[in-house]
């Protein structure tokens, strides 16, 4: 097998050497696309064009930023990000025939290679153990891919463990360009319909996969692999993993979170979840207790308001039920509504419950059993607003709002009306 390839008269440095990121080349053409972007083609390049789920490299040609690289009609097209004031300069300095220096952003390339080879390794082990194939692959901040078979959590963890052991083994990674006859006799994973020369990335002893992207020299450079998410997907499994730098950064982040929780729960590092569970259990019990107490308090208020109603209506003829206010200062709105609804079962006048305090103002809910054409409840909301400030509104059987007045003023309003 020969390990070099010149395709469409372009020497593709990235296919054989993923670590050579500085190079010089001759400009073959410079054009502009429909959006006005400058597109440069070179006779040789270290820039990897987007493919196989991996994004195109970034970097510089001369002093011009390469924002993306695409394979178009078999050619490698460098898409440049050129500010308007440099348009003349780019035309001159990247004129066809000029020799230019190129520099790939290696930190970004390396980061992507870590993620990409991590995916190869995981899928290689999954394939050899279960015979599953990768049927979808996407590389962004995380590596997401779909295997065409179901995996349990235990199976996934077992593959993940094996992957990390292969990383520690620091196995060589090799790139091959087999001839058509050689391909016939070879076993390898392939997720592409291969139309041109086959390029294979081999993790020695563990995986052989058709792939067009730059590859690391050894598995050790992946650093670490961790599956962070998995779910059943179309009869198979969708997995998300992080590797290398991403996994390290994730660990730093999680460690920071863990420290906060340890402090919050006064718990040891490995006991945080247990403390959080205890906390949740206690909180739920407390919540139930609070609901019970609210119910009890509501019942006591109902009795109290009924006594007030009796006092206020003593000696009055039926049909003359007055509007009555009451205060439940620390109650919530639901409690006030429940008290009103309960008392309205036996009262035909307007009942108005207030909660809050003189300093911050009061919120109110007013209700009546049924709409009264002679005395509109909505008009009553307006009367409260005019006398006590604030705002309010609602229906003919229930209004709610807020007032800016003190308890004394509120009581005066109800006594006068
Ligand atoms: Zn690949």
Boltz pocket constraint, residues with backbone or C-beta under 6 A from the ligand:
constraints:
  - pocket:
      binder: B
      contacts: [[A, 52], [A, 116], [A, 120], [A, 210], [A, 211], [A, 212], [A, 213]]
      max_distance: 6.0
